[in-house]
Amino acid sequence: QVEPASYDRARAVAEAVVLVPEDRLAHGIRELFLHDGVIAEGSGIVGVVALLDGVVEPEGPTVVVVSGGNIDPGTLAGILAP
């Protein structure tokens, strides 16, 4: 859940702010690892999930910054398990 004051600050300076459901983050972590071999933590995968789920519709070439590979190995293994 986004803390309201943080959300308000982001809205004040950003062109757009989008939210994605937290339960979709594991899906994004899995997809990025399986397709690109990139390990990302939950907070670093939000932009990818927004694109995968159609929350953001890109208009032309699009860049997503994926940050933070600090995910617990056991958590990652659980996400990647079939």
Secondary structure as UniProt FT lines:
FT   HELIX           4..13
FT   HELIX           22..24
FT   HELIX           25..36
FT   HELIX           42..45
FT   HELIX           46..52
FT   TURN            53..54
FT   HELIX           73..80
//
